[in-house]
Amino acid sequence: MIGIDPEYFWNRMSKDELTAICKAKNEAGKTSWEQTRLICFWNVVSMNGFKVYKKPEDLFKFSWEKKSKK
């Protein structure tokens, strides 16, 4: 799944290494979902124009995106 030798994972890997790998995998997942949203946005805009949706975030928001409070 993440391409680490099981022997290294169980016997030599530190907690800091594991934490860094988990954070990197999480960021990669976010990037993938943001790319998907951008593709969806351009498909919707190509059909309807910019009438309803002005930016990709208007389609849907992700849980990791914070709402800005003014």
Residue, then its C-alpha position, 0 to 999 in steps of 0.5 A: m500500500i505504501g511500498i515499505d518493506p515489512e521488516y523495516f516497518w516492524n523492526r526499524m522504522s521510528k514513530d517520526e518516520l511513520t507520522a511523516i509518511c501518514k501526513a504525506k499520504n493524507e496530503a496526496g489524497k487531498t490533492s487528488w480530490e482537489q484535482t477531481r473537483l477542478i475537472c468537475f468544475w470545468n465540465v459543469v462550466s463548459m455546459n452551463g457557463f459561469k452562471v451558477y459556479k464561479k470557482p471550483e469551491d462553489l461546487f462542493k467544499f471539503s471537510w479540510e477546507k475551513k470556512s472564513k469568518k469575517 
